[in-house]
Amino acid sequence: MALKATIYKVELDVSDMDRPHYGSYSLTLARHPSETEQRLMVRLLAFALYASDTLRFGRGLSTENEADVFERDATGMVERWIDVGTPDPRDIRKACGQAAQVTVLTYGRTVDVWWRQNADLLSAQRNLTVLRLPVATSEALAGLAARNMSIQCVIDDGVLWFTAGETTVQVQPDWLLRQDA
């Protein structure tokens, strides 16, 4: 029998002083049996970073050729494509051809090797942004995971503060590549 996804309910309040954007979101995230809580929380962070009423989560790890988080415009075209982890560069290039803006939010111990191997190829994409989370930060985010979460996210000057209960995790992504469409 196949294992089923674990459901996480999230009440997310975002105060983004950089854009400016302020919103409250009631989210349901499904964690695939092979997905870690660390990856789940990085997906939630990606949502918070680009939060909007039209931003959506993809169908998950078992669905190929779909973003982890995405946003469509009024015509149905993909406006923003966000992947987390260290995706195959061919998939990133394909996404860059389908979406106006593509962001990869990398995390984990293999990011530096992945970036060294793929930086030249990915730097040629005109609409790609690549961010790296420090290992300790993504691990601390995983510590916030709970089946029912209430998270406040404040973004100011490129720094994010994720607060759940009495615990706050400061997130300062490193920009590996920043190219706007």
Secondary structure, DSSP 8 states (H G I E B T S, - for coil): -----EEEEEEEEEEETTTTEEEEEEEEEEE-TT--HHHHHHHHHHHHHT--TTEEE-S-TT-TT--SEEEE-TTS-EEEEEEES---HHHHHHHHHH-SEEEEEE-STTHHHHHHHHHHHHHT-TTEEEEE--HHHHHHHHTT--SEEEEEEEEETTEEEEEETTEEEEE--EEEEE---
